[in-house]
Amino acid sequence: MRYGVDSGVACGANLGLVSLGLGYADQALQHLHRALALARDVAHPNTLQYALTLTAMGHHFRREARDVQEPAEMAIALISEQGLASNFLAMATCLQGWAVAAQGQREAGWP
């Protein structure tokens, strides 16, 4: 698991996104938040950035800008601090920008 993602976290986070797609928005957030809690317990940087980014994405699909911003910013900071090779940096940056812009700070949402 040195470079991978904990399978329990990955399954839980992905189940959350699938649940959103199927229309089970409340259950989706439960799955995403459980996956994020597990990722924090595992204390593996790559797993945590994965869970943070997918949690932000889940809130984005629900158009919850305030709930997108924090996990997206945490993912960006973690990826940068740990020097992780991650495609999730671009995704988290886009999510963070959207969250800021959606809260009325349109200029600040652009990098």
Solvent accessible surface area in square Angstrom, and as a share of the most:
residue,aa,sasa,rsa
1,M,118,0.53
2,R,191,0.70
3,Y,168,0.64
4,G,35,0.34
5,V,43,0.25
6,D,31,0.16
7,S,82,0.53
8,G,37,0.35
9,V,0,0.00
10,A,21,0.16
11,C,88,0.53
12,G,17,0.17
13,A,0,0.00
14,N,63,0.32
15,L,85,0.42
16,G,0,0.00
17,L,36,0.18
18,V,85,0.49
19,S,9,0.06
20,L,27,0.13
21,G,72,0.69
22,L,125,0.62
23,G,61,0.58
24,Y,122,0.46
25,A,36,0.28
26,D,102,0.53
27,Q,95,0.42
28,A,0,0.00
29,L,27,0.13
30,Q,102,0.45
31,H,40,0.18
32,L,0,0.00
33,H,88,0.39
34,R,144,0.53
35,A,5,0.04
36,L,17,0.08
37,A,54,0.42
38,L,73,0.36
39,A,0,0.00
40,R,118,0.43
41,D,118,0.61
42,V,47,0.27
43,A,79,0.61
44,H,25,0.11
45,P,45,0.28
46,N,22,0.12
47,T,0,0.00
48,L,34,0.17
49,Q,4,0.02
50,Y,28,0.11
51,A,1,0.01
52,L,2,0.01
53,T,0,0.00
54,L,7,0.04
55,T,4,0.02
56,A,0,0.00
57,M,31,0.14
58,G,0,0.00
59,H,11,0.05
60,H,39,0.17
61,F,110,0.46
62,R,72,0.26
63,R,158,0.58
64,E,43,0.19
65,A,15,0.11
66,R,195,0.71
67,D,69,0.36
68,V,0,0.00
69,Q,50,0.22
70,E,111,0.50
71,P,13,0.08
72,A,0,0.00
73,E,68,0.31
74,M,70,0.31
75,A,0,0.00
76,I,42,0.21
77,A,46,0.36
78,L,26,0.13
79,I,5,0.02
80,S,72,0.46
81,E,137,0.61
82,Q,95,0.42
83,G,63,0.60
84,L,43,0.22
85,A,109,0.85
86,S,28,0.18
87,N,136,0.70
88,F,44,0.18
89,L,69,0.34
90,A,67,0.52
91,M,69,0.31
92,A,0,0.00
93,T,49,0.28
94,C,94,0.56
95,L,13,0.07
96,Q,43,0.19
97,G,10,0.10
98,W,69,0.24
99,A,0,0.00
100,V,10,0.06
101,A,23,0.18
102,A,54,0.42
103,Q,71,0.32
104,G,60,0.57
105,Q,110,0.49
106,R,171,0.62
107,E,149,0.67
108,A,68,0.53
109,G,13,0.13
110,W,193,0.68
111,P,154,0.97
